[in-house]
Amino acid sequence: MNHHAALNTIRRRLLASLLLIATPLTAISSTKSIYYITPGLDLPFWRTLGLGIGTIATQNGYQLKVLDSKNSDAQQLSNIEQAIREQAAGIVLSPTDSKSAQAVLELTSRARIPVVIADIGSNGGEFVSYVKSDNYRGAYGVGQEVAAALKERRLKNPAFALCTIALTRKNGQDRTNGFLDAMKEAGYTNMVALRQMQSYTKEETYQFVKDILREHPKVAAIFVEVDKPTLGALTALKELRKLKEVIVGSYDGIPEFVDHLKSGNLVAVGMQQPLLMGTQSAEILFGAIQGKKQPKQVLVPVLNATSKNVAEWLPVAEKTVFGAEKSAPLK
């Protein structure tokens, strides 16, 4: 199926869903289940965010049901349809991208189900609140650390590259802009490559880095915008014997990063706090279910992690960043 055919299929299903739920009988559910619809449980970040939601759901006497969209707009639509069909009391949605979010929010709005958007924003539509990290400032901080490391090497106009999350996602735009602005302010503008992730796997970014270094062997720095894929980038650099030559900055956080930061394989990591994002998203959702007015946007701070401040960030990260990796896996 080609791209246009796939879009048409999704549009037809959206229309069918709208016809099914646009009746006077549809009302806010009294069921005791809330749903977390996530882009992909393969990434620790989403598992930890879900863990935070589940903690608050349990405290409120609700069951949490987690549906994995597997980075597919079509699967996300199916998940939304399931949540509506099963009369969800509320939904926390981390969209596959900001455009697709607007489309599915039409369905939840007509079904009168409150939705809180977590991390990845929406281009529009009705929702209770948007809980997000300060992605711009977090990536800006990583850019400052990468730029400082480049200055120490006294390189003249060094080449650098980015492996980004999809730039159709608002958080991807913020991370990319934050990093680039910090580099530009430091006098570094020679970006020679930008690769956007699709599968968000170690293997994908491993190949990105291999390709980038083959085409641009003098690349001096790389920014990778997700945690697990960063491990693929580091593996590629190790195989190319450039692990100590190329400065690497990253985003999000996993336990494996602790040793990489201490050894200098990573210069800096902007660590989001997904456990806090999950608990705050769920608290706002339950407030909305109870009819209380909620803030339209909430910013969760990002930890600026480097080898120099390990004692400061590690105790916090053990809980709020690495949460799901330190407990039973979310299913």
C-alpha positions as CSV (number, residue, x, y, z in Angstrom):
1,M,0.0,0.0,0.0
2,N,1.5,3.4,-1.0
3,H,1.5,6.5,1.2
4,H,-1.6,8.1,-0.3
5,A,-3.6,4.9,-0.1
6,A,-2.6,4.5,3.5
7,L,-3.7,8.1,4.3
8,N,-7.0,7.5,2.5
9,T,-7.6,4.4,4.5
10,I,-7.1,6.3,7.8
11,R,-9.4,9.1,6.6
12,R,-12.1,6.5,5.8
13,R,-11.8,4.9,9.2
14,L,-11.9,8.3,10.9
15,L,-15.1,9.1,9.2
16,A,-16.6,5.7,10.1
17,S,-15.6,6.2,13.7
18,L,-17.1,9.7,13.8
19,L,-20.5,8.3,12.5
20,L,-20.5,5.6,15.1
21,I,-19.9,7.8,18.1
22,A,-21.7,11.0,17.1
23,T,-24.9,10.1,18.8
24,P,-26.8,11.6,21.8
25,L,-26.2,8.4,23.7
26,T,-22.5,9.0,24.0
27,A,-21.5,10.5,27.3
28,I,-18.6,10.7,29.7
29,S,-17.9,7.2,30.9
30,S,-18.5,6.0,34.4
31,T,-16.1,3.0,34.0
32,K,-13.1,2.7,36.3
33,S,-10.5,2.4,33.6
34,I,-8.2,5.0,32.1
35,Y,-6.0,4.4,29.1
36,Y,-2.4,5.3,28.2
37,I,-1.9,5.2,24.4
38,T,1.8,5.3,23.7
39,P,4.0,5.5,20.5
40,G,6.1,2.4,21.4
41,L,6.8,0.4,24.6
42,D,10.1,-0.7,23.1
43,L,11.6,2.6,24.5
44,P,12.2,2.8,28.3
45,F,11.0,6.4,28.3
46,W,7.4,5.4,27.4
47,R,7.4,2.5,29.9
48,T,8.5,4.9,32.7
49,L,5.9,7.5,31.7
50,G,3.3,4.7,31.9
51,L,4.5,3.6,35.3
52,G,3.9,7.1,36.6
53,I,0.3,7.1,35.2
54,G,-0.3,3.7,36.7
55,T,0.8,4.9,40.1
56,I,-1.8,7.7,40.2
57,A,-4.5,5.5,38.6
58,T,-4.1,2.9,41.5
59,Q,-4.2,5.7,44.1
60,N,-7.6,6.8,42.6
61,G,-9.0,3.2,42.5
62,Y,-8.8,3.0,38.7
63,Q,-7.3,0.4,36.4
64,L,-4.8,1.5,33.8
65,K,-4.9,-0.1,30.3
66,V,-1.8,0.5,28.1
67,L,-2.1,0.4,24.3
68,D,1.0,0.4,22.1
69,S,0.8,2.3,18.8
70,K,4.0,0.8,17.6
71,N,4.9,4.1,15.9
72,S,2.0,3.7,13.5
73,D,-0.7,6.3,12.9
74,A,-3.1,3.5,11.8
75,Q,-2.4,1.5,15.0
76,Q,-2.9,4.7,17.1
77,L,-6.3,5.1,15.5
78,S,-7.2,1.5,16.3
79,N,-6.2,2.1,19.9
80,I,-8.3,5.3,20.2
81,E,-11.2,3.4,18.7
82,Q,-10.8,0.6,21.3
83,A,-10.6,3.1,24.2
84,I,-13.8,4.7,23.0
85,R,-15.5,1.4,22.4
86,E,-14.6,0.3,25.9
87,Q,-15.9,3.6,27.4
88,A,-12.6,4.8,28.8
89,A,-13.0,7.3,31.7
90,G,-10.1,9.2,30.4
91,I,-7.0,8.9,28.1
92,V,-3.4,10.0,28.4
93,L,-2.1,10.2,24.8
94,S,1.5,10.3,23.7
95,P,0.9,10.7,19.9
96,T,2.8,9.1,17.1
97,D,3.2,12.6,15.8
98,S,1.6,16.0,16.2
99,K,-0.4,15.8,13.0
100,S,-2.0,12.5,13.7
101,A,-2.9,13.6,17.2
102,Q,-5.2,16.3,15.9
103,A,-7.1,13.7,13.8
104,V,-7.8,11.3,16.7
105,L,-8.7,14.1,19.1
106,E,-11.8,14.7,16.9
107,L,-13.0,11.2,18.0
108,T,-12.3,11.6,21.7
109,S,-13.9,15.1,21.6
110,R,-17.1,13.7,20.1
111,A,-17.1,10.8,22.6
112,R,-16.7,13.3,25.4
113,I,-13.6,11.5,26.8
114,P,-11.1,13.8,28.5
115,V,-7.6,13.5,27.1
116,V,-4.2,14.7,28.4
117,I,-1.4,14.9,25.9
118,A,2.0,13.7,27.3
119,D,5.3,14.7,25.7
120,I,4.6,14.7,22.0
121,G,2.2,17.7,21.2
122,S,-0.7,18.1,18.9
123,N,-1.2,20.5,16.0
124,G,-4.7,21.2,17.3
125,G,-7.9,19.5,18.6
126,E,-9.5,19.5,22.0
127,F,-7.6,18.2,25.0
128,V,-7.5,19.0,28.7
129,S,-3.8,19.8,29.0
130,Y,-0.4,19.3,27.4
131,V,2.3,17.9,29.8
132,K,5.7,18.3,28.3
133,S,9.4,18.6,29.1
134,D,11.1,21.9,28.4
135,N,12.6,20.2,25.3
136,Y,14.1,23.4,23.9
137,R,16.0,24.3,27.1
138,G,17.0,20.7,27.7
139,A,18.6,20.3,24.2
140,Y,20.0,23.9,24.4
141,G,21.9,22.7,27.5
142,V,23.3,19.7,25.7
143,G,24.3,22.0,22.8
144,Q,26.2,24.2,25.2
145,E,28.2,21.3,26.6
146,V,29.0,19.9,23.1
147,A,30.1,23.4,22.0
148,A,32.3,23.7,25.1
149,A,33.9,20.3,24.4
150,L,34.6,21.4,20.8
151,K,36.2,24.6,22.0
152,E,38.6,22.7,24.2
153,R,39.8,20.9,21.0
154,R,40.4,24.2,19.2
155,L,38.9,22.9,16.0
156,K,38.2,25.4,13.2
157,N,34.6,25.3,12.0
158,P,34.1,21.7,12.9
159,A,31.4,19.6,11.2
160,F,28.6,18.1,13.2
161,A,25.5,16.0,12.6
162,L,22.2,15.2,14.2
163,C,20.1,12.0,14.5
164,T,16.7,13.5,15.4
165,I,13.3,12.2,16.3
166,A,10.6,12.8,13.6
167,L,10.4,16.6,13.0
168,T,6.6,16.2,12.5
169,R,6.7,16.0,16.3
170,K,6.7,19.2,18.3
171,N,9.2,17.9,20.7
172,G,11.5,16.9,17.9
173,Q,11.3,20.5,16.6
174,D,12.1,21.9,20.0
175,R,15.1,19.6,20.7
176,T,16.6,20.2,17.3
177,N,16.1,24.0,17.5
178,G,17.5,24.1,21.0
179,F,20.6,22.3,20.1
180,L,21.2,24.2,16.9
181,D,20.7,27.6,18.7
182,A,23.3,26.7,21.3
183,M,25.8,25.6,18.7
184,K,25.1,28.8,16.6
185,E,25.6,31.0,19.6
186,A,29.0,29.3,20.2
187,G,29.9,30.0,16.5
188,Y,29.3,26.5,15.2
189,T,27.1,26.3,12.1
190,N,28.7,23.6,10.0
191,M,25.9,21.0,10.2
192,V,26.7,18.5,7.5
193,A,24.0,15.8,8.1
194,L,20.6,15.4,9.7
195,R,18.8,12.0,9.9
196,Q,15.3,11.6,11.2
197,M,14.5,8.3,13.0
198,Q,11.5,6.2,12.0
199,S,11.9,3.0,14.0
200,Y,13.7,4.5,17.0
201,T,16.0,1.5,17.3
202,K,19.7,1.0,18.1
203,E,20.1,-0.6,14.7
204,E,18.7,2.3,12.8
205,T,20.9,4.9,14.4
206,Y,23.9,2.6,14.2
207,Q,23.5,2.7,10.4
208,F,22.8,6.4,10.4
209,V,26.2,7.0,12.1
210,K,28.0,4.6,9.9
211,D,26.6,6.4,6.8
212,I,27.3,9.9,8.2
213,L,30.9,9.1,9.0
214,R,31.4,7.4,5.6
215,E,30.1,10.6,3.8
216,H,31.7,13.1,6.3
217,P,34.7,11.4,7.9
218,K,35.7,14.7,9.7
219,V,32.5,15.0,11.7
220,A,33.5,16.1,15.2
221,A,30.2,15.9,17.1
222,I,26.9,14.2,16.9
223,F,23.6,14.9,18.8
224,V,21.3,11.9,19.1
225,E,17.8,12.8,20.4
226,V,16.7,9.5,22.0
227,D,18.3,7.2,24.6
228,K,18.4,3.6,23.2
229,P,19.3,4.7,19.7
230,T,22.3,6.6,21.3
231,L,23.7,3.2,22.2
232,G,23.6,2.2,18.5
233,A,25.5,5.4,17.7
234,L,28.2,4.6,20.3
235,T,28.6,1.1,19.0
236,A,29.1,2.4,15.4
237,L,31.7,4.9,16.7
238,K,33.5,2.2,18.6
239,E,33.7,0.0,15.5
240,L,35.0,2.9,13.5
241,R,37.6,3.6,16.3
242,K,36.2,7.1,16.7
243,L,34.6,6.8,20.1
244,K,37.1,9.2,21.6
245,E,37.3,11.4,18.5
246,V,33.6,12.3,18.1
247,I,31.9,14.2,20.8
248,V,28.4,12.8,21.5
249,G,25.5,14.5,23.2
250,S,22.2,12.7,23.8
251,Y,18.6,13.1,25.2
252,D,16.4,11.1,27.5
253,G,18.1,8.7,29.9
254,I,18.7,5.0,30.6
255,P,20.9,3.4,33.3
256,E,23.6,2.5,30.7
257,F,24.3,6.3,30.3
258,V,25.8,6.5,33.7
259,D,29.0,4.7,32.8
260,H,29.1,6.4,29.4
261,L,29.0,9.8,31.0
262,K,31.6,8.9,33.6
263,S,34.0,7.6,30.9
264,G,33.5,10.6,28.6
265,N,31.8,8.6,25.7
266,L,28.9,10.9,26.3
267,V,29.6,14.6,27.0
268,A,26.1,15.5,28.1
269,V,22.5,14.2,28.2
270,G,19.3,16.1,28.6
271,M,17.4,13.7,30.8
272,Q,13.6,14.1,30.7
273,Q,11.8,12.9,33.8
274,P,9.1,10.6,32.4
275,L,7.9,9.3,35.8
276,L,7.0,12.9,36.8
277,M,5.4,13.5,33.4
278,G,3.3,10.4,33.9
279,T,2.2,11.3,37.4
280,Q,1.4,14.9,36.5
281,S,-0.5,13.8,33.4
282,A,-2.6,11.4,35.4
283,E,-3.3,13.9,38.2
284,I,-4.5,16.4,35.7
285,L,-6.7,13.7,34.0
286,F,-8.3,12.8,37.3
287,G,-8.9,16.4,38.1
288,A,-10.7,16.8,34.8
289,I,-12.7,13.7,35.4
290,Q,-13.8,15.3,38.7
291,G,-14.8,18.4,36.8
292,K,-12.0,20.6,38.1
293,K,-10.4,23.2,35.9
294,Q,-6.8,22.2,34.9
295,P,-3.8,24.2,33.5
296,K,-3.6,24.0,29.7
297,Q,0.1,23.3,29.7
298,V,2.6,22.0,32.3
299,L,6.4,22.1,31.9
300,V,8.4,19.3,33.6
301,P,12.1,20.2,34.1
302,V,14.9,18.4,32.3
303,L,18.0,17.2,34.2
304,N,21.3,18.5,32.6
305,A,23.5,15.4,33.1
306,T,27.3,15.5,32.6
307,S,30.2,13.6,34.0
308,K,30.9,16.7,36.2
309,N,27.6,16.7,38.1
310,V,26.9,13.0,38.6
311,A,26.4,13.3,42.4
312,E,23.8,15.9,41.7
313,W,21.6,14.2,39.1
314,L,22.1,10.5,39.6
315,P,19.9,10.1,42.9
316,V,17.1,11.9,41.2
317,A,17.5,10.1,37.9
318,E,17.4,6.7,39.6
319,K,13.7,7.3,40.4
320,T,12.3,9.9,37.9
321,V,14.3,9.0,34.8
322,F,15.1,5.3,35.1
323,G,11.8,4.3,36.8
324,A,10.6,1.5,34.6
325,E,14.1,0.1,34.2
326,K,14.3,-0.4,38.0
327,S,11.0,-2.2,38.4
328,A,8.8,-4.7,36.7
329,P,8.4,-4.0,33.0
330,L,5.2,-2.3,31.9
331,K,2.8,-4.4,29.9
